[in-house]
Amino acid sequence: MSRKFFLVTLVLILALVGWACGGKSGEEKKAEVVTESQPAQPGAVQPEDPEAAAVKAEGAAVAKEILDTFDKAVAEAAELAKDKPAAAELKPRLEAIIENYKKPMADLNVRFLALKDKDIRAFGAANGYMGENRGRHIFNMYNENALGPAIAYYNIEKNEQEIVELLTKKIIELINIAVKM
């Protein structure tokens, strides 16, 4: 029994060694790989042509302009709320800021939607940029240097929910105006 086991094991090991080596040396394999022409694979990354890069940059520029305009609105609202004026005094000023930025955001929406008709790659780049950066801009809106202290003050200390809504929901709706379909 042990003799048969030994012979079977030896044959299997020899077969495995012969299969692994393949009968070719390492240099022959390298030469064969270099001379073979490999077809383009579907998932392979191809270099991007300059025209496509310019189109995508145009889409990202529109999205960046949307977020920059939003940041300006947030900065103006933060400047108004920085000194924590009375809610009756602050509310019309915040509403005025939001109204002032609705028109530029609507204009940006026209440009944003025009990207779809012009070149879908530009529209995709704009959507991609918005997806990657929108959350960061909204998060930065709440930080201690922007609207965070004012929101906390009017929410916790003064319980002025209208002001809190203006500083949170209404100002964020400006981005939605710019990207609505």
Secondary structure, DSSP 4 states (H G I P E B T S, - for coil): -HHHHHHHHHHHHHHHHHHHHTT--HHHHHHHHHHSPPPPPTTPPPPPPHHHHHHHHHHHHHHHHHHHHHHHHHHHHHHHHTT---HHHHHHHHHHHHHHHHHHHHHHHHHHHHHHHH-HHHHHHHHHHHHHHHHHHHHHHTSTTTTHHHHHIIIIIS--HHHHHIIIIIHHHHHHHHH--
